[in-house]
Amino acid sequence: MIKSYIKNTSFFKSLLRSNLYYKYSDPKGYKIYQEELRFYRQLLKSHSSKRDLIFDVGANMGRKAVIFSKLVNKVIAFEPTEKIFRFLQKRFENTNIIPINYALGSRVSSSDLYIVEGNEAYNTLSMKHIETTVTDREIRPIGDLSSKKVKVETIENFIKKFGRPKYVKIDVEGYELEVVRGLKTPVPIISFEVNLPEFLEESVQSISHLDKISHNKYLYNFTLSNSFIKDEFVSKEGAIDFLLNTELKYLEVYAKLN
């Protein structure tokens, strides 16, 4: 009873979120956290925008949201999986991270969320992702694959509600193009994950959409392990050429307004 009381105190919850606790409870994870923190700090400094807001689309358990929360005043963390959303609500109670229980897409609707039981990091609105990336790379669910209807909103509508973010991170397991298509307002920095060659066409279309809404003002780069692959950001043509010719199976695309 006493242990239960202590675990529910604000002090104990703050301790669990502290860098000191993280450093000694998981030294390896803490080192990775510090590397990511440095990367994103430099990324945000690289653009002159004074916006102090980040959208974390596909927040999962909130690892990236924690990093972002150290760098801006507010983080909006989108997570459609109900169980994970409830976890985020408890984890980020009384913090500058606001969990939102919506999926994002190209239009306001409802859609099937495919749930990889026991490996929810691969939950997705993309059946293609289940049939290709998850299956071909032998990612096996612990339980059965299930589905559930979820609410879908556009990122543009949340920009109207919260304001234009400085950075939008998209990690939605094959549904990135649909999220990008829901964007009409260019944001200073945006990133999305790519699984190749399965989602090459969708990635090229995502870049083309960003180029269109920005009137050719985005430049692009790619990352692996929190490090940019190219020395400089390149044009739409350079980015597409890289995707067409790379042998990498996974990377993240970063677009930055020039």
Secondary structure as GFF3:
##gff-version 3
##sequence-region A 1 258
A	DSSP	alpha_helix	2	7	.	.	.	ID=ss1
A	DSSP	alpha_helix	10	16	.	.	.	ID=ss2
A	DSSP	alpha_helix	19	25	.	.	.	ID=ss3
A	DSSP	alpha_helix	27	45	.	.	.	ID=ss4
A	DSSP	beta_strand	53	57	.	.	.	ID=ss5
A	DSSP	alpha_helix	63	69	.	.	.	ID=ss6
A	DSSP	beta_strand	74	78	.	.	.	ID=ss7
A	DSSP	alpha_helix	82	91	.	.	.	ID=ss8
A	DSSP	beta_strand	97	100	.	.	.	ID=ss9
A	DSSP	beta_strand	103	104	.	.	.	ID=ss10
A	DSSP	beta_strand	109	116	.	.	.	ID=ss11
A	DSSP	three_ten_helix	120	122	.	.	.	ID=ss12
A	DSSP	alpha_helix	127	129	.	.	.	ID=ss13
A	DSSP	pi_helix	130	134	.	.	.	ID=ss14
A	DSSP	alpha_helix	135	136	.	.	.	ID=ss15
A	DSSP	beta_strand	145	153	.	.	.	ID=ss16
A	DSSP	alpha_helix	155	162	.	.	.	ID=ss17
A	DSSP	beta_strand	167	170	.	.	.	ID=ss18
A	DSSP	alpha_helix	176	181	.	.	.	ID=ss19
A	DSSP	beta_strand	189	195	.	.	.	ID=ss20
A	DSSP	alpha_helix	200	213	.	.	.	ID=ss21
A	DSSP	beta_strand	218	224	.	.	.	ID=ss22
A	DSSP	beta_strand	227	228	.	.	.	ID=ss23
A	DSSP	alpha_helix	236	245	.	.	.	ID=ss24
A	DSSP	beta_strand	250	257	.	.	.	ID=ss25
###
